[in-house]
Amino acid sequence: MQLAVDPEQITEPQEADAERPVYIVGEEKSLRKENVKTFRMSDGSHVAGQYVGHFF
C-alpha cells in the first residue's frame, strides 16, 4: 500500500503551536472518496491521504 498526500487538500492549523505535537483525531467520513480519506487533526487542520492500488 502506498499513501500519497495531496498538498492542495492540506489546511493550515488555526493556531500554530510548535511545542504540542499534532496527531490524527479521526476521519472525516463525509469527505471520503474512492481512494482518498480526509483526517481531522488535533490542531483543527485537515490532511488528505490518497491510497494508490488495491490491497487484499
Secondary structure, 3 states (H helix, E strand, C coil): CEEEECHHHCCCCCCCCCCCCCCEEEECHHHCCCCEEEEEECCCCEEEEEEECCCC
